[in-house]
Amino acid sequence: MGQRSKRLELVLSLAEKKRQQADQFLANSRQSLAQSQATLAQLDRYLLEYRQMYLGVNAQGATGAQLQTQQAFIQKLEAARQTQVQAIEHQKRELEAVEKHWQAMFAKFKGIEKLTDQVRKSEAAEQEKILQKQLDERAQLHRPDYI
């Protein structure tokens, strides 16, 4: 392995570490978004359940205080849901940025990997030429006795 390919190996190693970090960051970002979406779905279920319960209690003739308490709770659920929707939108924008970063790190890694492979092949071909030249020179130095 030549000096150039050794140096490129170091660069490739660093690029691979950065790509792996980007992989992990992307996975974390996707997982966070999925968890937030699951939380939103859960809030939607709670909201639907409490709205149905509110309608049932209202039909049964609940007191004004009970109705106000349930309305306040439903409003809090709606506010929590709206906050969650906003958080999800923010996470989606963040995920887009993370995906762009990941793509850049992946492309950089692949470019360095390709360059490293080309340099290795070039160095191997150069070594092969040197070896062939040495073999040719030795063959010329050693003359058979019958000549």
N, C-alpha and C positions, 0 to 999 in steps of 0.2 A: 504494500500500500504506500503510495507516494505522499509527499508532504501536503500537497494540495487536497487530496482526498481525506487526509487525516484532519485537516482544518475544517473541511466541509462536514465531516462527521460530527464535529463539535457543534457547528451551526445547525445541523440537522437535529441533533439531540435537543438543543434548546428550542427549536421550532416544534419538535414533537411534544415537549413539555407544555409549551404554550397552547398547542392544539388540544392536549388532554385537559388542560385547565378550562379551555373554552367548551370542550365536551361536557365537563362536569357542571359548568355554569349554565349551559343550555339545558341540561337535564334538570337541574334545580329549578330553573325558571319555568320549565314546562310542568314540573310537579307542583310548584306553587300555584300556577294558573289552574291546574286541574283541581287542586284542593279548594281554591276560591270558588270555582264553578260548582263543586259539590256542596259547599256551604250555601251558595245561592239557591241551589235546588232544595236544600233542607229548609231554608227560610221560606221559600215558595210553598212548600208543603205545610209548614206551620201556619203561614198566613191563610192558606186555604182552609185549614182545619179550624182555626179560630174564627174566621168569617162565618163558616157554616155553624159553628157553635154559637156565635153571636146571634145569627138569624134564628136558631132554635130556641135560645133563651128569650129572645125578644118575642117570639111567637107564644111562648109559655107565660108571658106576663111578668117579666123580671122588674125589679125596682129600678128607679132612675139611677141610683148610685151604682148598682151592678152593671147597668148598661154603659154608664160613663167609664167605669173601670175597664170594661172590656173594649170600649172604643179607644181608650188611651193606650191599652196594650196593643191593639191592632195598629194604631198609628206608630207606635214604637217599632213594631215589626216592619211596617212599611218603610220607616226611616232607615232601619238597619238594612233592609233589602236594597234601598236606593244607594246607601253607602257601599254595599257589597258590589253593586253594579258598577259604580264609579271605580272601585278598586280593581275590578276585573278589566275594565277598559284601560286603566293605567298599566296593569300587568301585561295586557296584550301589546300595548305600544312598547313596553320594556322588552317583551319577548322578541318583537320584530328587530329591535336594536341588537339584542343578544344573538339572534340568528345571523344578522349581517356580520357581526364580529366573528362568529364561528366560521362563517363562509370565508372570510378574509384569512383567518388563521389556517383553515384547511387548505386553501389555495396556496398560501405561502409555504406550508409544509410540503405539499405536493410538488411545488416548483423547486424547492431546495432538494427534495428527494430525487427528482428527475436530473437536476444538475449534478448531484453527487454520483448518480449512476453513470452519467455520461463521462464524468471525470475518471471514475474507476475504469470504465471501458477504455478510455483513451490511454490511461496509464498502463493498463494490461497490454494494449496493443503496442505501446512503446517498449515495454519490457520484452514482449515477444520479438520485436524487431532487433533489439539489442542481443537477445539470446541467439537469434538466427544468424546475426552478423558474426558473433563469436564462434558459432558452430562452423560457419563458412570459412572463417580465418583458420580455424584448427584443421579443417579438412584440407586446406591448401598447404599448410605447414607439414602435414604428415603425408609423405608420398610413398606409395607402395614400392617394394623392392623390384618389381618386374618392369618398372618404367626406366 
